[in-house]
């Protein structure tokens, strides 16, 4: 009988230790999850901001391309006018 009680006591104590370890691990994992959720939110915010900046940069690049095309056209026209002036003079 004493042997059975001793085994039962040991199993109960082991179960208590296991429960305490699991609670400790659960708390550690909860804190880790919270940290990761905050990091995820910050990264999403950064991605949204960078996406907006990329859109702005693309708009600026399109504007620059338009100005470059206008410059090229003006250069051709001025070049043509200069050739005509050379022919006259």
C-alpha positions, 0 to 999 in steps of 0.5 A: 500500500505504501508503495502504491501511495508513493508511486501515486504521490510521485506521479502527482508531483511530476504532473504538477511540475509538468503543469508549472513548466507548461504554464511558464512556457505558455507565458513565454510564448504569449509574450513572444507572440505579442512581440511578433504581432507588434513587429508584424504591425510595424512592418505592415505600416512600413510596407504601406508607407514604402508602397506610397513612396514607390507610387510617388516615385513612379509618378515623378519618373513619368513626369521626368520622362514626359519632360525628357520627350519634350526636350528631345522634340525641342532639340530636334526642332532647334537643330532643324532651324539651325540647319535652315539658318546655316543654309541661308547664311 
